Amino acid sequence: MTGEFPFDVRLDQPNKETIAAMVEAERIEHDSSVKHYSDVEEALRELKK
């Protein structure tokens, strides 16, 4: 009735470990020496070799 949410809405900041993982993922994404796959099926086929 008051136009408010019945709970708090907020964005928690990621912890140091999560931030480190995000930074590593960005580095890997742009590293041309790292093997990339076009989809999950391709990655799974590679794992089964």
ModelCIF file with pLDDT and N, C-alpha, C, O atoms, coordinates in Angstrom:
data_MODEL
#
_entry.id   MODEL 
#
_entity.id                         1 
_entity.type                       polymer 
_entity.pdbx_number_of_molecules   1 
#
_entity_poly.entity_id                      1 
_entity_poly.type                           'polypeptide(L)' 
_entity_poly.nstd_linkage                   no 
_entity_poly.nstd_monomer                   no 
_entity_poly.pdbx_seq_one_letter_code       MTGEFPFDVRLDQPNKETIAAMVEAERIEHDSSVKHYSDVEEALRELKK 
_entity_poly.pdbx_seq_one_letter_code_can   MTGEFPFDVRLDQPNKETIAAMVEAERIEHDSSVKHYSDVEEALRELKK 
_entity_poly.pdbx_strand_id                 A 
#
loop_
_entity_poly_seq.entity_id 
_entity_poly_seq.num 
_entity_poly_seq.mon_id 
_entity_poly_seq.hetero 
1 1  MET n 
1 2  THR n 
1 3  GLY n 
1 4  GLU n 
1 5  PHE n 
1 6  PRO n 
1 7  PHE n 
1 8  ASP n 
1 9  VAL n 
1 10 ARG n 
1 11 LEU n 
1 12 ASP n 
1 13 GLN n 
1 14 PRO n 
1 15 ASN n 
1 16 LYS n 
1 17 GLU n 
1 18 THR n 
1 19 ILE n 
1 20 ALA n 
1 21 ALA n 
1 22 MET n 
1 23 VAL n 
1 24 GLU n 
1 25 ALA n 
1 26 GLU n 
1 27 ARG n 
1 28 ILE n 
1 29 GLU n 
1 30 HIS n 
1 31 ASP n 
1 32 SER n 
1 33 SER n 
1 34 VAL n 
1 35 LYS n 
1 36 HIS n 
1 37 TYR n 
1 38 SER n 
1 39 ASP n 
1 40 VAL n 
1 41 GLU n 
1 42 GLU n 
1 43 ALA n 
1 44 LEU n 
1 45 ARG n 
1 46 GLU n 
1 47 LEU n 
1 48 LYS n 
1 49 LYS n 
#
_struct_asym.id          A 
_struct_asym.entity_id   1 
#
loop_
_ma_qa_metric.id 
_ma_qa_metric.mode 
_ma_qa_metric.name 
_ma_qa_metric.software_group_id 
_ma_qa_metric.type 
1 global pLDDT . pLDDT 
2 local  pLDDT . pLDDT 
#
_ma_qa_metric_global.metric_id      1 
_ma_qa_metric_global.metric_value   92.76 
_ma_qa_metric_global.model_id       1 
_ma_qa_metric_global.ordinal_id     1 
#
loop_
_ma_qa_metric_local.label_asym_id 
_ma_qa_metric_local.label_comp_id 
_ma_qa_metric_local.label_seq_id 
_ma_qa_metric_local.metric_id 
_ma_qa_metric_local.metric_value 
_ma_qa_metric_local.model_id 
_ma_qa_metric_local.ordinal_id 
A MET 1  2 72.00 1 1  
A THR 2  2 83.00 1 2  
A GLY 3  2 87.00 1 3  
A GLU 4  2 89.00 1 4  
A PHE 5  2 88.00 1 5  
A PRO 6  2 89.00 1 6  
A PHE 7  2 91.00 1 7  
A ASP 8  2 89.00 1 8  
A VAL 9  2 88.00 1 9  
A ARG 10 2 88.00 1 10 
A LEU 11 2 87.00 1 11 
A ASP 12 2 88.00 1 12 
A GLN 13 2 93.00 1 13 
A PRO 14 2 94.00 1 14 
A ASN 15 2 96.00 1 15 
A LYS 16 2 97.00 1 16 
A GLU 17 2 97.00 1 17 
A THR 18 2 96.00 1 18 
A ILE 19 2 97.00 1 19 
A ALA 20 2 98.00 1 20 
A ALA 21 2 98.00 1 21 
A MET 22 2 97.00 1 22 
A VAL 23 2 98.00 1 23 
A GLU 24 2 97.00 1 24 
A ALA 25 2 96.00 1 25 
A GLU 26 2 96.00 1 26 
A ARG 27 2 95.00 1 27 
A ILE 28 2 94.00 1 28 
A GLU 29 2 92.00 1 29 
A HIS 30 2 94.00 1 30 
A ASP 31 2 96.00 1 31 
A SER 32 2 93.00 1 32 
A SER 33 2 95.00 1 33 
A VAL 34 2 93.00 1 34 
A LYS 35 2 91.00 1 35 
A HIS 36 2 90.00 1 36 
A TYR 37 2 92.00 1 37 
A SER 38 2 92.00 1 38 
A ASP 39 2 95.00 1 39 
A VAL 40 2 96.00 1 40 
A GLU 41 2 96.00 1 41 
A GLU 42 2 96.00 1 42 
A ALA 43 2 94.00 1 43 
A LEU 44 2 96.00 1 44 
A ARG 45 2 94.00 1 45 
A GLU 46 2 93.00 1 46 
A LEU 47 2 94.00 1 47 
A LYS 48 2 95.00 1 48 
A LYS 49 2 90.00 1 49 
#
loop_
_atom_site.group_PDB 
_atom_site.id 
_atom_site.type_symbol 
_atom_site.label_atom_id 
_atom_site.label_alt_id 
_atom_site.label_comp_id 
_atom_site.label_asym_id 
_atom_site.label_entity_id 
_atom_site.label_seq_id 
_atom_site.pdbx_PDB_ins_code 
_atom_site.Cartn_x 
_atom_site.Cartn_y 
_atom_site.Cartn_z 
_atom_site.occupancy 
_atom_site.B_iso_or_equiv 
_atom_site.pdbx_formal_charge 
_atom_site.auth_seq_id 
_atom_site.auth_comp_id 
_atom_site.auth_asym_id 
_atom_site.auth_atom_id 
_atom_site.pdbx_PDB_model_num 
ATOM 1   N N  . MET A 1 1  ? 0.805  -1.201  0.000   1.00 72.00 ? 1  MET A N  1 
ATOM 2   C CA . MET A 1 1  ? 0.000  0.000   0.000   1.00 72.00 ? 1  MET A CA 1 
ATOM 3   C C  . MET A 1 1  ? 0.851  1.271   0.000   1.00 72.00 ? 1  MET A C  1 
ATOM 4   O O  . MET A 1 1  ? 0.386  2.340   -0.395  1.00 72.00 ? 1  MET A O  1 
ATOM 5   N N  . THR A 1 2  ? 2.111  1.143   0.450   1.00 83.00 ? 2  THR A N  1 
ATOM 6   C CA . THR A 1 2  ? 2.964  2.341   0.532   1.00 83.00 ? 2  THR A CA 1 
ATOM 7   C C  . THR A 1 2  ? 3.839  2.503   -0.701  1.00 83.00 ? 2  THR A C  1 
ATOM 8   O O  . THR A 1 2  ? 4.560  3.494   -0.810  1.00 83.00 ? 2  THR A O  1 
ATOM 9   N N  . GLY A 1 3  ? 3.796  1.550   -1.638  1.00 87.00 ? 3  GLY A N  1 
ATOM 10  C CA . GLY A 1 3  ? 4.617  1.624   -2.831  1.00 87.00 ? 3  GLY A CA 1 
ATOM 11  C C  . GLY A 1 3  ? 6.050  1.194   -2.614  1.00 87.00 ? 3  GLY A C  1 
ATOM 12  O O  . GLY A 1 3  ? 6.921  1.493   -3.432  1.00 87.00 ? 3  GLY A O  1 
ATOM 13  N N  . GLU A 1 4  ? 6.307  0.490   -1.514  1.00 89.00 ? 4  GLU A N  1 
ATOM 14  C CA . GLU A 1 4  ? 7.650  0.027   -1.198  1.00 89.00 ? 4  GLU A CA 1 
ATOM 15  C C  . GLU A 1 4  ? 7.740  -1.482  -1.326  1.00 89.00 ? 4  GLU A C  1 
ATOM 16  O O  . GLU A 1 4  ? 6.732  -2.188  -1.278  1.00 89.00 ? 4  GLU A O  1 
ATOM 17  N N  . PHE A 1 5  ? 8.977  -1.968  -1.491  1.00 88.00 ? 5  PHE A N  1 
ATOM 18  C CA . PHE A 1 5  ? 9.211  -3.408  -1.467  1.00 88.00 ? 5  PHE A CA 1 
ATOM 19  C C  . PHE A 1 5  ? 9.155  -3.883  -0.017  1.00 88.00 ? 5  PHE A C  1 
ATOM 20  O O  . PHE A 1 5  ? 9.580  -3.160  0.884   1.00 88.00 ? 5  PHE A O  1 
ATOM 21  N N  . PRO A 1 6  ? 8.635  -5.091  0.221   1.00 89.00 ? 6  PRO A N  1 
ATOM 22  C CA . PRO A 1 6  ? 8.571  -5.607  1.592   1.00 89.00 ? 6  PRO A CA 1 
ATOM 23  C C  . PRO A 1 6  ? 9.890  -6.220  2.066   1.00 89.00 ? 6  PRO A C  1 
ATOM 24  O O  . PRO A 1 6  ? 9.910  -6.998  3.020   1.00 89.00 ? 6  PRO A O  1 
ATOM 25  N N  . PHE A 1 7  ? 10.995 -5.865  1.392   1.00 91.00 ? 7  PHE A N  1 
ATOM 26  C CA . PHE A 1 7  ? 12.321 -6.362  1.747   1.00 91.00 ? 7  PHE A CA 1 
ATOM 27  C C  . PHE A 1 7  ? 13.354 -5.348  1.273   1.00 91.00 ? 7  PHE A C  1 
ATOM 28  O O  . PHE A 1 7  ? 13.058 -4.494  0.437   1.00 91.00 ? 7  PHE A O  1 
ATOM 29  N N  . ASP A 1 8  ? 14.569 -5.446  1.811   1.00 89.00 ? 8  ASP A N  1 
ATOM 30  C CA . ASP A 1 8  ? 15.643 -4.546  1.409   1.00 89.00 ? 8  ASP A CA 1 
ATOM 31  C C  . ASP A 1 8  ? 16.141 -4.911  0.017   1.00 89.00 ? 8  ASP A C  1 
ATOM 32  O O  . ASP A 1 8  ? 16.301 -6.092  -0.292  1.00 89.00 ? 8  ASP A O  1 
ATOM 33  N N  . VAL A 1 9  ? 16.385 -3.921  -0.817  1.00 88.00 ? 9  VAL A N  1 
ATOM 34  C CA . VAL A 1 9  ? 16.954 -4.117  -2.146  1.00 88.00 ? 9  VAL A CA 1 
ATOM 35  C C  . VAL A 1 9  ? 18.326 -3.445  -2.145  1.00 88.00 ? 9  VAL A C  1 
ATOM 36  O O  . VAL A 1 9  ? 18.437 -2.230  -1.981  1.00 88.00 ? 9  VAL A O  1 
ATOM 37  N N  . ARG A 1 10 ? 19.383 -4.270  -2.334  1.00 88.00 ? 10 ARG A N  1 
ATOM 38  C CA . ARG A 1 10 ? 20.734 -3.725  -2.350  1.00 88.00 ? 10 ARG A CA 1 
ATOM 39  C C  . ARG A 1 10 ? 21.648 -4.662  -3.123  1.00 88.00 ? 10 ARG A C  1 
ATOM 40  O O  . ARG A 1 10 ? 21.354 -5.844  -3.305  1.00 88.00 ? 10 ARG A O  1 
ATOM 41  N N  . LEU A 1 11 ? 22.743 -4.111  -3.562  1.00 87.00 ? 11 LEU A N  1 
ATOM 42  C CA . LEU A 1 11 ? 23.763 -4.889  -4.249  1.00 87.00 ? 11 LEU A CA 1 
ATOM 43  C C  . LEU A 1 11 ? 24.967 -5.000  -3.325  1.00 87.00 ? 11 LEU A C  1 
ATOM 44  O O  . LEU A 1 11 ? 25.635 -4.006  -3.039  1.00 87.00 ? 11 LEU A O  1 
ATOM 45  N N  . ASP A 1 12 ? 25.237 -6.205  -2.865  1.00 88.00 ? 12 ASP A N  1 
ATOM 46  C CA . ASP A 1 12 ? 26.414 -6.418  -2.020  1.00 88.00 ? 12 ASP A CA 1 
ATOM 47  C C  . ASP A 1 12 ? 27.661 -6.415  -2.893  1.00 88.00 ? 12 ASP A C  1 
ATOM 48  O O  . ASP A 1 12 ? 27.628 -6.870  -4.037  1.00 88.00 ? 12 ASP A O  1 
ATOM 49  N N  . GLN A 1 13 ? 28.743 -5.910  -2.360  1.00 93.00 ? 13 GLN A N  1 
ATOM 50  C CA . GLN A 1 13 ? 30.011 -5.887  -3.069  1.00 93.00 ? 13 GLN A CA 1 
ATOM 51  C C  . GLN A 1 13 ? 30.653 -7.272  -2.978  1.00 93.00 ? 13 GLN A C  1 
ATOM 52  O O  . GLN A 1 13 ? 30.610 -7.906  -1.924  1.00 93.00 ? 13 GLN A O  1 
ATOM 53  N N  . PRO A 1 14 ? 31.250 -7.746  -4.084  1.00 94.00 ? 14 PRO A N  1 
ATOM 54  C CA . PRO A 1 14 ? 31.926 -9.043  -4.039  1.00 94.00 ? 14 PRO A CA 1 
ATOM 55  C C  . PRO A 1 14 ? 33.126 -9.003  -3.094  1.00 94.00 ? 14 PRO A C  1 
ATOM 56  O O  . PRO A 1 14 ? 33.749 -7.961  -2.895  1.00 94.00 ? 14 PRO A O  1 
ATOM 57  N N  . ASN A 1 15 ? 33.437 -10.187 -2.509  1.00 96.00 ? 15 ASN A N  1 
ATOM 58  C CA . ASN A 1 15 ? 34.600 -10.254 -1.615  1.00 96.00 ? 15 ASN A CA 1 
ATOM 59  C C  . ASN A 1 15 ? 35.889 -10.329 -2.433  1.00 96.00 ? 15 ASN A C  1 
ATOM 60  O O  . ASN A 1 15 ? 35.844 -10.406 -3.661  1.00 96.00 ? 15 ASN A O  1 
ATOM 61  N N  . LYS A 1 16 ? 37.040 -10.306 -1.752  1.00 97.00 ? 16 LYS A N  1 
ATOM 62  C CA . LYS A 1 16 ? 38.340 -10.285 -2.435  1.00 97.00 ? 16 LYS A CA 1 
ATOM 63  C C  . LYS A 1 16 ? 38.553 -11.498 -3.324  1.00 97.00 ? 16 LYS A C  1 
ATOM 64  O O  . LYS A 1 16 ? 39.106 -11.382 -4.418  1.00 97.00 ? 16 LYS A O  1 
ATOM 65  N N  . GLU A 1 17 ? 38.113 -12.672 -2.855  1.00 97.00 ? 17 GLU A N  1 
ATOM 66  C CA . GLU A 1 17 ? 38.284 -13.898 -3.641  1.00 97.00 ? 17 GLU A CA 1 
ATOM 67  C C  . GLU A 1 17 ? 37.483 -13.830 -4.935  1.00 97.00 ? 17 GLU A C  1 
ATOM 68  O O  . GLU A 1 17 ? 37.973 -14.228 -5.992  1.00 97.00 ? 17 GLU A O  1 
ATOM 69  N N  . THR A 1 18 ? 36.263 -13.332 -4.857  1.00 96.00 ? 18 THR A N  1 
ATOM 70  C CA . THR A 1 18 ? 35.422 -13.208 -6.050  1.00 96.00 ? 18 THR A CA 1 
ATOM 71  C C  . THR A 1 18 ? 36.006 -12.183 -7.021  1.00 96.00 ? 18 THR A C  1 
ATOM 72  O O  . THR A 1 18 ? 36.023 -12.413 -8.230  1.00 96.00 ? 18 THR A O  1 
ATOM 73  N N  . ILE A 1 19 ? 36.478 -11.068 -6.501  1.00 97.00 ? 19 ILE A N  1 
ATOM 74  C CA . ILE A 1 19 ? 37.099 -10.053 -7.353  1.00 97.00 ? 19 ILE A CA 1 
ATOM 75  C C  . ILE A 1 19 ? 38.321 -10.622 -8.052  1.00 97.00 ? 19 ILE A C  1 
ATOM 76  O O  . ILE A 1 19 ? 38.519 -10.379 -9.242  1.00 97.00 ? 19 ILE A O  1 
ATOM 77  N N  . ALA A 1 20 ? 39.150 -11.383 -7.328  1.00 98.00 ? 20 ALA A N  1 
ATOM 78  C CA . ALA A 1 20 ? 40.335 -11.998 -7.929  1.00 98.00 ? 20 ALA A CA 1 
ATOM 79  C C  . ALA A 1 20 ? 39.945 -12.961 -9.042  1.00 98.00 ? 20 ALA A C  1 
ATOM 80  O O  . ALA A 1 20 ? 40.603 -13.002 -10.082 1.00 98.00 ? 20 ALA A O  1 
ATOM 81  N N  . ALA A 1 21 ? 38.884 -13.735 -8.836  1.00 98.00 ? 21 ALA A N  1 
ATOM 82  C CA . ALA A 1 21 ? 38.421 -14.675 -9.864  1.00 98.00 ? 21 ALA A CA 1 
ATOM 83  C C  . ALA A 1 21 ? 37.911 -13.922 -11.093 1.00 98.00 ? 21 ALA A C  1 
ATOM 84  O O  . ALA A 1 21 ? 38.136 -14.353 -12.224 1.00 98.00 ? 21 ALA A O  1 
ATOM 85  N N  . MET A 1 22 ? 37.233 -12.814 -10.876 1.00 97.00 ? 22 MET A N  1 
ATOM 86  C CA . MET A 1 22 ? 36.728 -12.017 -11.991 1.00 97.00 ? 22 MET A CA 1 
ATOM 87  C C  . MET A 1 22 ? 37.879 -11.408 -12.797 1.00 97.00 ? 22 MET A C  1 
ATOM 88  O O  . MET A 1 22 ? 37.828 -11.374 -14.026 1.00 97.00 ? 22 MET A O  1 
ATOM 89  N N  . VAL A 1 23 ? 38.909 -10.930 -12.106 1.00 98.00 ? 23 VAL A N  1 
ATOM 90  C CA . VAL A 1 23 ? 40.081 -10.371 -12.778 1.00 98.00 ? 23 VAL A CA 1 
ATOM 91  C C  . VAL A 1 23 ? 40.794 -11.456 -13.588 1.00 98.00 ? 23 VAL A C  1 
ATOM 92  O O  . VAL A 1 23 ? 41.219 -11.219 -14.719 1.00 98.00 ? 23 VAL A O  1 
ATOM 93  N N  . GLU A 1 24 ? 40.920 -12.655 -12.995 1.00 97.00 ? 24 GLU A N  1 
ATOM 94  C CA . GLU A 1 24 ? 41.560 -13.769 -13.708 1.00 97.00 ? 24 GLU A CA 1 
ATOM 95  C C  . GLU A 1 24 ? 40.758 -14.162 -14.940 1.00 97.00 ? 24 GLU A C  1 
ATOM 96  O O  . GLU A 1 24 ? 41.336 -14.430 -15.994 1.00 97.00 ? 24 GLU A O  1 
ATOM 97  N N  . ALA A 1 25 ? 39.443 -14.200 -14.824 1.00 96.00 ? 25 ALA A N  1 
ATOM 98  C CA . ALA A 1 25 ? 38.588 -14.541 -15.965 1.00 96.00 ? 25 ALA A CA 1 
ATOM 99  C C  . ALA A 1 25 ? 38.757 -13.530 -17.093 1.00 96.00 ? 25 ALA A C  1 
ATOM 100 O O  . ALA A 1 25 ? 38.810 -13.909 -18.263 1.00 96.00 ? 25 ALA A O  1 
ATOM 101 N N  . GLU A 1 26 ? 38.842 -12.254 -16.750 1.00 96.00 ? 26 GLU A N  1 
ATOM 102 C CA . GLU A 1 26 ? 39.074 -11.219 -17.767 1.00 96.00 ? 26 GLU A CA 1 
ATOM 103 C C  . GLU A 1 26 ? 40.425 -11.423 -18.453 1.00 96.00 ? 26 GLU A C  1 
ATOM 104 O O  . GLU A 1 26 ? 40.530 -11.292 -19.672 1.00 96.00 ? 26 GLU A O  1 
ATOM 105 N N  . ARG A 1 27 ? 41.458 -11.744 -17.668 1.00 95.00 ? 27 ARG A N  1 
ATOM 106 C CA . ARG A 1 27 ? 42.782 -11.970 -18.233 1.00 95.00 ? 27 ARG A CA 1 
ATOM 107 C C  . ARG A 1 27 ? 42.760 -13.154 -19.193 1.00 95.00 ? 27 ARG A C  1 
ATOM 108 O O  . ARG A 1 27 ? 43.298 -13.078 -20.297 1.00 95.00 ? 27 ARG A O  1 
ATOM 109 N N  . ILE A 1 28 ? 42.131 -14.254 -18.762 1.00 94.00 ? 28 ILE A N  1 
ATOM 110 C CA . ILE A 1 28 ? 42.051 -15.461 -19.592 1.00 94.00 ? 28 ILE A CA 1 
ATOM 111 C C  . ILE A 1 28 ? 41.288 -15.178 -20.877 1.00 94.00 ? 28 ILE A C  1 
ATOM 112 O O  . ILE A 1 28 ? 41.668 -15.642 -21.952 1.00 94.00 ? 28 ILE A O  1 
ATOM 113 N N  . GLU A 1 29 ? 40.211 -14.413 -20.758 1.00 92.00 ? 29 GLU A N  1 
ATOM 114 C CA . GLU A 1 29 ? 39.388 -14.104 -21.930 1.00 92.00 ? 29 GLU A CA 1 
ATOM 115 C C  . GLU A 1 29 ? 40.191 -13.413 -23.030 1.00 92.00 ? 29 GLU A C  1 
ATOM 116 O O  . GLU A 1 29 ? 39.949 -13.640 -24.215 1.00 92.00 ? 29 GLU A O  1 
ATOM 117 N N  . HIS A 1 30 ? 41.132 -12.581 -22.640 1.00 94.00 ? 30 HIS A N  1 
ATOM 118 C CA . HIS A 1 30 ? 41.903 -11.813 -23.616 1.00 94.00 ? 30 HIS A CA 1 
ATOM 119 C C  . HIS A 1 30 ? 43.274 -12.403 -23.920 1.00 94.00 ? 30 HIS A C  1 
ATOM 120 O O  . HIS A 1 30 ? 44.043 -11.806 -24.673 1.00 94.00 ? 30 HIS A O  1 
ATOM 121 N N  . ASP A 1 31 ? 43.595 -13.558 -23.351 1.00 96.00 ? 31 ASP A N  1 
ATOM 122 C CA . ASP A 1 31 ? 44.903 -14.193 -23.553 1.00 96.00 ? 31 ASP A CA 1 
ATOM 123 C C  . ASP A 1 31 ? 44.820 -15.119 -24.760 1.00 96.00 ? 31 ASP A C  1 
ATOM 124 O O  . ASP A 1 31 ? 44.134 -16.140 -24.715 1.00 96.00 ? 31 ASP A O  1 
ATOM 125 N N  . SER A 1 32 ? 45.507 -14.770 -25.826 1.00 93.00 ? 32 SER A N  1 
ATOM 126 C CA . SER A 1 32 ? 45.430 -15.564 -27.059 1.00 93.00 ? 32 SER A CA 1 
ATOM 127 C C  . SER A 1 32 ? 46.098 -16.924 -26.930 1.00 93.00 ? 32 SER A C  1 
ATOM 128 O O  . SER A 1 32 ? 45.883 -17.788 -27.780 1.00 93.00 ? 32 SER A O  1 
ATOM 129 N N  . SER A 1 33 ? 46.905 -17.140 -25.889 1.00 95.00 ? 33 SER A N  1 
ATOM 130 C CA . SER A 1 33 ? 47.565 -18.436 -25.720 1.00 95.00 ? 33 SER A CA 1 
ATOM 131 C C  . SER A 1 33 ? 46.668 -19.456 -25.003 1.00 95.00 ? 33 SER A C  1 
ATOM 132 O O  . SER A 1 33 ? 47.021 -20.631 -24.904 1.00 95.00 ? 33 SER A O  1 
ATOM 133 N N  . VAL A 1 34 ? 45.516 -19.009 -24.508 1.00 93.00 ? 34 VAL A N  1 
ATOM 134 C CA . VAL A 1 34 ? 44.583 -19.897 -23.801 1.00 93.00 ? 34 VAL A CA 1 
ATOM 135 C C  . VAL A 1 34 ? 43.584 -20.462 -24.804 1.00 93.00 ? 34 VAL A C  1 
ATOM 136 O O  . VAL A 1 34 ? 43.005 -19.718 -25.596 1.00 93.00 ? 34 VAL A O  1 
ATOM 137 N N  . LYS A 1 35 ? 43.383 -21.780 -24.769 1.00 91.00 ? 35 LYS A N  1 
ATOM 138 C CA . LYS A 1 35 ? 42.440 -22.440 -25.666 1.00 91.00 ? 35 LYS A CA 1 
ATOM 139 C C  . LYS A 1 35 ? 41.023 -21.996 -25.334 1.00 91.00 ? 35 LYS A C  1 
ATOM 140 O O  . LYS A 1 35 ? 40.614 -22.032 -24.173 1.00 91.00 ? 35 LYS A O  1 
ATOM 141 N N  . HIS A 1 36 ? 40.270 -21.576 -26.351 1.00 90.00 ? 36 HIS A N  1 
ATOM 142 C CA . HIS A 1 36 ? 38.882 -21.171 -26.181 1.00 90.00 ? 36 HIS A CA 1 
ATOM 143 C C  . HIS A 1 36 ? 37.973 -22.137 -26.935 1.00 90.00 ? 36 HIS A C  1 
ATOM 144 O O  . HIS A 1 36 ? 38.369 -22.701 -27.955 1.00 90.00 ? 36 HIS A O  1 
ATOM 145 N N  . TYR A 1 37 ? 36.762 -22.324 -26.435 1.00 92.00 ? 37 TYR A N  1 
ATOM 146 C CA . TYR A 1 37 ? 35.788 -23.219 -27.053 1.00 92.00 ? 37 TYR A CA 1 
ATOM 147 C C  . TYR A 1 37 ? 34.562 -22.424 -27.458 1.00 92.00 ? 37 TYR A C  1 
ATOM 148 O O  . TYR A 1 37 ? 34.195 -21.449 -26.802 1.00 92.00 ? 37 TYR A O  1 
ATOM 149 N N  . SER A 1 38 ? 33.932 -22.848 -28.545 1.00 92.00 ? 38 SER A N  1 
ATOM 150 C CA . SER A 1 38 ? 32.766 -22.115 -29.030 1.00 92.00 ? 38 SER A CA 1 
ATOM 151 C C  . SER A 1 38 ? 31.498 -22.467 -28.263 1.00 92.00 ? 38 SER A C  1 
ATOM 152 O O  . SER A 1 38 ? 30.551 -21.681 -28.231 1.00 92.00 ? 38 SER A O  1 
ATOM 153 N N  . ASP A 1 39 ? 31.477 -23.654 -27.641 1.00 95.00 ? 39 ASP A N  1 
ATOM 154 C CA . ASP A 1 39 ? 30.317 -24.037 -26.839 1.00 95.00 ? 39 ASP A CA 1 
ATOM 155 C C  . ASP A 1 39 ? 30.702 -25.146 -25.856 1.00 95.00 ? 39 ASP A C  1 
ATOM 156 O O  . ASP A 1 39 ? 31.811 -25.677 -25.913 1.00 95.00 ? 39 ASP A O  1 
ATOM 157 N N  . VAL A 1 40 ? 29.796 -25.483 -24.974 1.00 96.00 ? 40 VAL A N  1 
ATOM 158 C CA . VAL A 1 40 ? 30.054 -26.487 -23.935 1.00 96.00 ? 40 VAL A CA 1 
ATOM 159 C C  . VAL A 1 40 ? 30.323 -27.859 -24.543 1.00 96.00 ? 40 VAL A C  1 
ATOM 160 O O  . VAL A 1 40 ? 31.196 -28.589 -24.072 1.00 96.00 ? 40 VAL A O  1 
ATOM 161 N N  . GLU A 1 41 ? 29.582 -28.207 -25.576 1.00 96.00 ? 41 GLU A N  1 
ATOM 162 C CA . GLU A 1 41 ? 29.768 -29.521 -26.195 1.00 96.00 ? 41 GLU A CA 1 
ATOM 163 C C  . GLU A 1 41 ? 31.188 -29.685 -26.727 1.00 96.00 ? 41 GLU A C  1 
ATOM 164 O O  . GLU A 1 41 ? 31.787 -30.751 -26.586 1.00 96.00 ? 41 GLU A O  1 
ATOM 165 N N  . GLU A 1 42 ? 31.722 -28.637 -27.335 1.00 96.00 ? 42 GLU A N  1 
ATOM 166 C CA . GLU A 1 42 ? 33.095 -28.696 -27.844 1.00 96.00 ? 42 GLU A CA 1 
ATOM 167 C C  . GLU A 1 42 ? 34.091 -28.896 -26.697 1.00 96.00 ? 42 GLU A C  1 
ATOM 168 O O  . GLU A 1 42 ? 35.035 -29.676 -26.827 1.00 96.00 ? 42 GLU A O  1 
ATOM 169 N N  . ALA A 1 43 ? 33.890 -28.208 -25.593 1.00 94.00 ? 43 ALA A N  1 
ATOM 170 C CA . ALA A 1 43 ? 34.776 -28.350 -24.443 1.00 94.00 ? 43 ALA A CA 1 
ATOM 171 C C  . ALA A 1 43 ? 34.678 -29.760 -23.865 1.00 94.00 ? 43 ALA A C  1 
ATOM 172 O O  . ALA A 1 43 ? 35.694 -30.344 -23.489 1.00 94.00 ? 43 ALA A O  1 
ATOM 173 N N  . LEU A 1 44 ? 33.483 -30.304 -23.792 1.00 96.00 ? 44 LEU A N  1 
ATOM 174 C CA . LEU A 1 44 ? 33.304 -31.654 -23.245 1.00 96.00 ? 44 LEU A CA 1 
ATOM 175 C C  . LEU A 1 44 ? 33.951 -32.698 -24.152 1.00 96.00 ? 44 LEU A C  1 
ATOM 176 O O  . LEU A 1 44 ? 34.548 -33.655 -23.659 1.00 96.00 ? 44 LEU A O  1 
ATOM 177 N N  . ARG A 1 45 ? 33.841 -32.525 -25.476 1.00 94.00 ? 45 ARG A N  1 
ATOM 178 C CA . ARG A 1 45 ? 34.502 -33.451 -26.403 1.00 94.00 ? 45 ARG A CA 1 
ATOM 179 C C  . ARG A 1 45 ? 36.004 -33.436 -26.174 1.00 94.00 ? 45 ARG A C  1 
ATOM 180 O O  . ARG A 1 45 ? 36.646 -34.486 -26.193 1.00 94.00 ? 45 ARG A O  1 
ATOM 181 N N  . GLU A 1 46 ? 36.567 -32.262 -25.959 1.00 93.00 ? 46 GLU A N  1 
ATOM 182 C CA . GLU A 1 46 ? 38.004 -32.136 -25.703 1.00 93.00 ? 46 GLU A CA 1 
ATOM 183 C C  . GLU A 1 46 ? 38.394 -32.831 -24.411 1.00 93.00 ? 46 GLU A C  1 
ATOM 184 O O  . GLU A 1 46 ? 39.446 -33.468 -24.342 1.00 93.00 ? 46 GLU A O  1 
ATOM 185 N N  . LEU A 1 47 ? 37.558 -32.715 -23.389 1.00 94.00 ? 47 LEU A N  1 
ATOM 186 C CA . LEU A 1 47 ? 37.846 -33.362 -22.111 1.00 94.00 ? 47 LEU A CA 1 
ATOM 187 C C  . LEU A 1 47 ? 37.828 -34.882 -22.198 1.00 94.00 ? 47 LEU A C  1 
ATOM 188 O O  . LEU A 1 47 ? 38.557 -35.560 -21.475 1.00 94.00 ? 47 LEU A O  1 
ATOM 189 N N  . LYS A 1 48 ? 36.991 -35.414 -23.088 1.00 95.00 ? 48 LYS A N  1 
ATOM 190 C CA . LYS A 1 48 ? 36.858 -36.869 -23.224 1.00 95.00 ? 48 LYS A CA 1 
ATOM 191 C C  . LYS A 1 48 ? 38.008 -37.502 -23.988 1.00 95.00 ? 48 LYS A C  1 
ATOM 192 O O  . LYS A 1 48 ? 38.132 -38.727 -24.004 1.00 95.00 ? 48 LYS A O  1 
ATOM 193 N N  . LYS A 1 49 ? 38.849 -36.698 -24.619 1.00 90.00 ? 49 LYS A N  1 
ATOM 194 C CA . LYS A 1 49 ? 39.973 -37.230 -25.410 1.00 90.00 ? 49 LYS A CA 1 
ATOM 195 C C  . LYS A 1 49 ? 41.009 -37.831 -24.495 1.00 90.00 ? 49 LYS A C  1 
ATOM 196 O O  . LYS A 1 49 ? 42.031 -38.332 -24.965 1.00 90.00 ? 49 LYS A O  1 
#
